[in-house]
Amino acid sequence: QEENYLPSPCQSGQKPCGSGGRCAAAGICCSPDGCRSDPACDPEAAFSQL
């Protein structure tokens, strides 16, 4: 089996967010430009908006 090359650990199987980024942790969105806080990645914030 081949290993899939991932440019950064931030892009492994997490929810997409921002501009081409992925959720790295609760409330954190990592994109090729770097990481920033993002409420779209915070499960508690998402639930509170229902």
PyMOL Python script that loads the backbone (N, CA, C, O; Angstrom):
from pymol import cmd

cmd.read_pdbstr("""\
ATOM      1  N   GLN A   1       0.836  -1.203   0.000  1.00  0.00           N
ATOM      2  CA  GLN A   1       0.000   0.000   0.000  1.00  0.00           C
ATOM      3  C   GLN A   1       0.870   1.252   0.000  1.00  0.00           C
ATOM      4  O   GLN A   1       1.919   1.301   0.642  1.00  0.00           O
ATOM      5  N   GLU A   2       0.416   2.249  -0.725  1.00  0.00           N
ATOM      6  CA  GLU A   2       1.138   3.508  -0.735  1.00  0.00           C
ATOM      7  C   GLU A   2       0.654   4.383   0.406  1.00  0.00           C
ATOM      8  O   GLU A   2      -0.520   4.359   0.776  1.00  0.00           O
ATOM      9  N   GLU A   3       1.579   5.157   0.958  1.00  0.00           N
ATOM     10  CA  GLU A   3       1.169   6.148   1.940  1.00  0.00           C
ATOM     11  C   GLU A   3       0.729   7.391   1.189  1.00  0.00           C
ATOM     12  O   GLU A   3       1.389   7.820   0.242  1.00  0.00           O
ATOM     13  N   ASN A   4      -0.374   7.962   1.607  1.00  0.00           N
ATOM     14  CA  ASN A   4      -0.796   9.215   0.999  1.00  0.00           C
ATOM     15  C   ASN A   4       0.020  10.348   1.606  1.00  0.00           C
ATOM     16  O   ASN A   4       0.089  10.493   2.826  1.00  0.00           O
ATOM     17  N   TYR A   5       0.636  11.146   0.743  1.00  0.00           N
ATOM     18  CA  TYR A   5       1.436  12.263   1.236  1.00  0.00           C
ATOM     19  C   TYR A   5       0.519  13.403   1.665  1.00  0.00           C
ATOM     20  O   TYR A   5      -0.332  13.855   0.899  1.00  0.00           O
ATOM     21  N   LEU A   6       0.706  13.856   2.892  1.00  0.00           N
ATOM     22  CA  LEU A   6      -0.061  14.991   3.389  1.00  0.00           C
ATOM     23  C   LEU A   6       0.900  16.158   3.599  1.00  0.00           C
ATOM     24  O   LEU A   6       1.934  15.993   4.246  1.00  0.00           O
ATOM     25  N   PRO A   7       0.578  17.321   3.069  1.00  0.00           N
ATOM     26  CA  PRO A   7       1.482  18.468   3.214  1.00  0.00           C
ATOM     27  C   PRO A   7       1.670  18.898   4.666  1.00  0.00           C
ATOM     28  O   PRO A   7       2.717  19.443   5.016  1.00  0.00           O
ATOM     29  N   SER A   8       0.675  18.663   5.508  1.00  0.00           N
ATOM     30  CA  SER A   8       0.827  18.990   6.925  1.00  0.00           C
ATOM     31  C   SER A   8      -0.159  18.172   7.732  1.00  0.00           C
ATOM     32  O   SER A   8      -1.182  17.740   7.201  1.00  0.00           O
ATOM     33  N   PRO A   9       0.127  17.952   9.004  1.00  0.00           N
ATOM     34  CA  PRO A   9      -0.795  17.166   9.831  1.00  0.00           C
ATOM     35  C   PRO A   9      -2.144  17.856   9.985  1.00  0.00           C
ATOM     36  O   PRO A   9      -3.123  17.214  10.365  1.00  0.00           O
ATOM     37  N   CYS A  10      -2.211  19.138   9.698  1.00  0.00           N
ATOM     38  CA  CYS A  10      -3.469  19.865   9.830  1.00  0.00           C
ATOM     39  C   CYS A  10      -4.485  19.426   8.785  1.00  0.00           C
ATOM     40  O   CYS A  10      -5.670  19.731   8.919  1.00  0.00           O
ATOM     41  N   GLN A  11      -4.050  18.714   7.743  1.00  0.00           N
ATOM     42  CA  GLN A  11      -4.952  18.399   6.652  1.00  0.00           C
ATOM     43  C   GLN A  11      -5.343  16.935   6.634  1.00  0.00           C
ATOM     44  O   GLN A  11      -5.748  16.421   5.591  1.00  0.00           O
ATOM     45  N   SER A  12      -5.232  16.252   7.761  1.00  0.00           N
ATOM     46  CA  SER A  12      -5.555  14.831   7.777  1.00  0.00           C
ATOM     47  C   SER A  12      -6.953  14.594   8.329  1.00  0.00           C
ATOM     48  O   SER A  12      -7.152  14.540   9.542  1.00  0.00           O
ATOM     49  N   GLY A  13      -7.906  14.456   7.439  1.00  0.00           N
ATOM     50  CA  GLY A  13      -9.224  13.964   7.807  1.00  0.00           C
ATOM     51  C   GLY A  13     -10.063  14.831   8.713  1.00  0.00           C
ATOM     52  O   GLY A  13     -10.986  14.334   9.358  1.00  0.00           O
ATOM     53  N   GLN A  14      -9.765  16.115   8.780  1.00  0.00           N
ATOM     54  CA  GLN A  14     -10.588  16.990   9.611  1.00  0.00           C
ATOM     55  C   GLN A  14     -11.545  17.782   8.741  1.00  0.00           C
ATOM     56  O   GLN A  14     -11.452  17.769   7.514  1.00  0.00           O
ATOM     57  N   LYS A  15     -12.460  18.465   9.393  1.00  0.00           N
ATOM     58  CA  LYS A  15     -13.477  19.237   8.685  1.00  0.00           C
ATOM     59  C   LYS A  15     -12.835  20.401   7.930  1.00  0.00           C
ATOM     60  O   LYS A  15     -11.977  21.090   8.481  1.00  0.00           O
ATOM     61  N   PRO A  16     -13.241  20.630   6.674  1.00  0.00           N
ATOM     62  CA  PRO A  16     -12.719  21.797   5.951  1.00  0.00           C
ATOM     63  C   PRO A  16     -13.185  23.095   6.605  1.00  0.00           C
ATOM     64  O   PRO A  16     -14.268  23.149   7.187  1.00  0.00           O
ATOM     65  N   CYS A  17     -12.366  24.135   6.507  1.00  0.00           N
ATOM     66  CA  CYS A  17     -12.714  25.430   7.085  1.00  0.00           C
ATOM     67  C   CYS A  17     -11.883  26.501   6.406  1.00  0.00           C
ATOM     68  O   CYS A  17     -10.914  26.205   5.708  1.00  0.00           O
ATOM     69  N   GLY A  18     -12.268  27.736   6.616  1.00  0.00           N
ATOM     70  CA  GLY A  18     -11.495  28.842   6.073  1.00  0.00           C
ATOM     71  C   GLY A  18     -11.315  28.718   4.567  1.00  0.00           C
ATOM     72  O   GLY A  18     -12.189  28.199   3.873  1.00  0.00           O
ATOM     73  N   SER A  19     -10.179  29.197   4.061  1.00  0.00           N
ATOM     74  CA  SER A  19      -9.907  29.111   2.630  1.00  0.00           C
ATOM     75  C   SER A  19      -8.911  27.989   2.386  1.00  0.00           C
ATOM     76  O   SER A  19      -7.700  28.203   2.436  1.00  0.00           O
ATOM     77  N   GLY A  20      -9.423  26.799   2.123  1.00  0.00           N
ATOM     78  CA  GLY A  20      -8.554  25.662   1.849  1.00  0.00           C
ATOM     79  C   GLY A  20      -7.903  25.083   3.085  1.00  0.00           C
ATOM     80  O   GLY A  20      -6.929  24.338   2.975  1.00  0.00           O
ATOM     81  N   GLY A  21      -8.418  25.408   4.263  1.00  0.00           N
ATOM     82  CA  GLY A  21      -7.838  24.893   5.498  1.00  0.00           C
ATOM     83  C   GLY A  21      -8.617  23.716   6.048  1.00  0.00           C
ATOM     84  O   GLY A  21      -9.638  23.306   5.494  1.00  0.00           O
ATOM     85  N   ARG A  22      -8.115  23.182   7.149  1.00  0.00           N
ATOM     86  CA  ARG A  22      -8.781  22.088   7.854  1.00  0.00           C
ATOM     87  C   ARG A  22      -8.753  22.380   9.345  1.00  0.00           C
ATOM     88  O   ARG A  22      -7.853  23.057   9.843  1.00  0.00           O
ATOM     89  N   CYS A  23      -9.746  21.863  10.047  1.00  0.00           N
ATOM     90  CA  CYS A  23      -9.754  22.008  11.499  1.00  0.00           C
ATOM     91  C   CYS A  23      -8.644  21.147  12.092  1.00  0.00           C
ATOM     92  O   CYS A  23      -8.591  19.940  11.857  1.00  0.00           O
ATOM     93  N   ALA A  24      -7.767  21.769  12.854  1.00  0.00           N
ATOM     94  CA  ALA A  24      -6.662  21.051  13.477  1.00  0.00           C
ATOM     95  C   ALA A  24      -7.017  20.651  14.900  1.00  0.00           C
ATOM     96  O   ALA A  24      -6.540  19.632  15.399  1.00  0.00           O
ATOM     97  N   ALA A  25      -7.853  21.448  15.556  1.00  0.00           N
ATOM     98  CA  ALA A  25      -8.284  21.177  16.922  1.00  0.00           C
ATOM     99  C   ALA A  25      -9.565  21.962  17.137  1.00  0.00           C
ATOM    100  O   ALA A  25      -9.985  22.721  16.263  1.00  0.00           O
ATOM    101  N   ALA A  26     -10.186  21.786  18.287  1.00  0.00           N
ATOM    102  CA  ALA A  26     -11.426  22.510  18.560  1.00  0.00           C
ATOM    103  C   ALA A  26     -11.161  24.010  18.487  1.00  0.00           C
ATOM    104  O   ALA A  26     -10.360  24.548  19.250  1.00  0.00           O
ATOM    105  N   GLY A  27     -11.838  24.671  17.565  1.00  0.00           N
ATOM    106  CA  GLY A  27     -11.716  26.115  17.454  1.00  0.00           C
ATOM    107  C   GLY A  27     -10.493  26.591  16.687  1.00  0.00           C
ATOM    108  O   GLY A  27     -10.246  27.795  16.609  1.00  0.00           O
ATOM    109  N   ILE A  28      -9.719  25.660  16.115  1.00  0.00           N
ATOM    110  CA  ILE A  28      -8.504  26.043  15.394  1.00  0.00           C
ATOM    111  C   ILE A  28      -8.585  25.559  13.961  1.00  0.00           C
ATOM    112  O   ILE A  28      -8.817  24.377  13.707  1.00  0.00           O
ATOM    113  N   CYS A  29      -8.391  26.483  13.018  1.00  0.00           N
ATOM    114  CA  CYS A  29      -8.390  26.149  11.595  1.00  0.00           C
ATOM    115  C   CYS A  29      -6.985  26.346  11.052  1.00  0.00           C
ATOM    116  O   CYS A  29      -6.423  27.434  11.178  1.00  0.00           O
ATOM    117  N   CYS A  30      -6.408  25.313  10.452  1.00  0.00           N
ATOM    118  CA  CYS A  30      -5.079  25.413   9.856  1.00  0.00           C
ATOM    119  C   CYS A  30      -5.193  25.344   8.343  1.00  0.00           C
ATOM    120  O   CYS A  30      -5.815  24.432   7.797  1.00  0.00           O
ATOM    121  N   SER A  31      -4.589  26.313   7.672  1.00  0.00           N
ATOM    122  CA  SER A  31      -4.530  26.342   6.218  1.00  0.00           C
ATOM    123  C   SER A  31      -3.058  26.445   5.826  1.00  0.00           C
ATOM    124  O   SER A  31      -2.195  26.564   6.696  1.00  0.00           O
ATOM    125  N   PRO A  32      -2.762  26.400   4.525  1.00  0.00           N
ATOM    126  CA  PRO A  32      -1.355  26.562   4.122  1.00  0.00           C
ATOM    127  C   PRO A  32      -0.749  27.873   4.619  1.00  0.00           C
ATOM    128  O   PRO A  32       0.472  27.983   4.731  1.00  0.00           O
ATOM    129  N   ASP A  33      -1.583  28.864   4.915  1.00  0.00           N
ATOM    130  CA  ASP A  33      -1.075  30.147   5.399  1.00  0.00           C
ATOM    131  C   ASP A  33      -0.772  30.137   6.893  1.00  0.00           C
ATOM    132  O   ASP A  33      -0.133  31.058   7.401  1.00  0.00           O
ATOM    133  N   GLY A  34      -1.220  29.113   7.596  1.00  0.00           N
ATOM    134  CA  GLY A  34      -0.993  29.071   9.032  1.00  0.00           C
ATOM    135  C   GLY A  34      -2.272  28.702   9.761  1.00  0.00           C
ATOM    136  O   GLY A  34      -3.277  28.366   9.134  1.00  0.00           O
ATOM    137  N   CYS A  35      -2.236  28.763  11.080  1.00  0.00           N
ATOM    138  CA  CYS A  35      -3.389  28.380  11.886  1.00  0.00           C
ATOM    139  C   CYS A  35      -3.999  29.620  12.525  1.00  0.00           C
ATOM    140  O   CYS A  35      -3.299  30.567  12.885  1.00  0.00           O
ATOM    141  N   ARG A  36      -5.321  29.589  12.657  1.00  0.00           N
ATOM    142  CA  ARG A  36      -6.002  30.679  13.348  1.00  0.00           C
ATOM    143  C   ARG A  36      -7.229  30.125  14.036  1.00  0.00           C
ATOM    144  O   ARG A  36      -7.680  29.017  13.747  1.00  0.00           O
ATOM    145  N   SER A  37      -7.755  30.905  14.941  1.00  0.00           N
ATOM    146  CA  SER A  37      -8.958  30.453  15.628  1.00  0.00           C
ATOM    147  C   SER A  37     -10.141  30.567  14.680  1.00  0.00           C
ATOM    148  O   SER A  37     -10.260  31.542  13.939  1.00  0.00           O
ATOM    149  N   ASP A  38     -11.015  29.565  14.705  1.00  0.00           N
ATOM    150  CA  ASP A  38     -12.172  29.556  13.806  1.00  0.00           C
ATOM    151  C   ASP A  38     -13.334  28.881  14.506  1.00  0.00           C
ATOM    152  O   ASP A  38     -13.262  27.690  14.812  1.00  0.00           O
ATOM    153  N   PRO A  39     -14.417  29.628  14.770  1.00  0.00           N
ATOM    154  CA  PRO A  39     -15.562  29.031  15.472  1.00  0.00           C
ATOM    155  C   PRO A  39     -16.167  27.862  14.720  1.00  0.00           C
ATOM    156  O   PRO A  39     -16.827  27.022  15.332  1.00  0.00           O
ATOM    157  N   ALA A  40     -15.960  27.780  13.401  1.00  0.00           N
ATOM    158  CA  ALA A  40     -16.503  26.664  12.630  1.00  0.00           C
ATOM    159  C   ALA A  40     -15.886  25.342  13.070  1.00  0.00           C
ATOM    160  O   ALA A  40     -16.454  24.276  12.835  1.00  0.00           O
ATOM    161  N   CYS A  41     -14.723  25.415  13.709  1.00  0.00           N
ATOM    162  CA  CYS A  41     -14.030  24.201  14.137  1.00  0.00           C
ATOM    163  C   CYS A  41     -14.295  23.861  15.596  1.00  0.00           C
ATOM    164  O   CYS A  41     -13.761  22.880  16.114  1.00  0.00           O
ATOM    165  N   ASP A  42     -15.117  24.667  16.261  1.00  0.00           N
ATOM    166  CA  ASP A  42     -15.367  24.443  17.685  1.00  0.00           C
ATOM    167  C   ASP A  42     -16.694  23.719  17.850  1.00  0.00           C
ATOM    168  O   ASP A  42     -17.748  24.323  17.648  1.00  0.00           O
ATOM    169  N   PRO A  43     -16.670  22.428  18.214  1.00  0.00           N
ATOM    170  CA  PRO A  43     -17.918  21.672  18.314  1.00  0.00           C
ATOM    171  C   PRO A  43     -18.895  22.282  19.318  1.00  0.00           C
ATOM    172  O   PRO A  43     -20.106  22.247  19.097  1.00  0.00           O
ATOM    173  N   GLU A  44     -18.392  22.834  20.405  1.00  0.00           N
ATOM    174  CA  GLU A  44     -19.298  23.430  21.389  1.00  0.00           C
ATOM    175  C   GLU A  44     -19.975  24.660  20.808  1.00  0.00           C
ATOM    176  O   GLU A  44     -21.167  24.870  21.031  1.00  0.00           O
ATOM    177  N   ALA A  45     -19.232  25.478  20.064  1.00  0.00           N
ATOM    178  CA  ALA A  45     -19.824  26.663  19.442  1.00  0.00           C
ATOM    179  C   ALA A  45     -20.857  26.240  18.406  1.00  0.00           C
ATOM    180  O   ALA A  45     -21.917  26.856  18.296  1.00  0.00           O
ATOM    181  N   ALA A  46     -20.551  25.193  17.646  1.00  0.00           N
ATOM    182  CA  ALA A  46     -21.477  24.726  16.618  1.00  0.00           C
ATOM    183  C   ALA A  46     -22.781  24.258  17.262  1.00  0.00           C
ATOM    184  O   ALA A  46     -23.864  24.553  16.758  1.00  0.00           O
ATOM    185  N   PHE A  47     -22.680  23.533  18.369  1.00  0.00           N
ATOM    186  CA  PHE A  47     -23.894  23.057  19.022  1.00  0.00           C
ATOM    187  C   PHE A  47     -24.690  24.221  19.595  1.00  0.00           C
ATOM    188  O   PHE A  47     -25.920  24.190  19.588  1.00  0.00           O
ATOM    189  N   SER A  48     -24.007  25.246  20.091  1.00  0.00           N
ATOM    190  CA  SER A  48     -24.727  26.349  20.725  1.00  0.00           C
ATOM    191  C   SER A  48     -25.463  27.197  19.701  1.00  0.00           C
ATOM    192  O   SER A  48     -26.326  27.993  20.073  1.00  0.00           O
ATOM    193  N   GLN A  49     -25.145  27.047  18.415  1.00  0.00           N
ATOM    194  CA  GLN A  49     -25.806  27.834  17.382  1.00  0.00           C
ATOM    195  C   GLN A  49     -27.059  27.153  16.853  1.00  0.00           C
ATOM    196  O   GLN A  49     -27.763  27.732  16.026  1.00  0.00           O
ATOM    197  N   LEU A  50     -27.357  25.943  17.306  1.00  0.00           N
ATOM    198  CA  LEU A  50     -28.534  25.239  16.798  1.00  0.00           C
ATOM    199  C   LEU A  50     -29.819  25.901  17.294  1.00  0.00           C
ATOM    200  O   LEU A  50     -30.914  25.445  16.967  1.00  0.00           O
TER     201      LEU A  50
END
""", "prot")
cmd.dss("prot")
cmd.show_as("cartoon", "prot")
cmd.util.cbc("prot")
cmd.orient("prot")
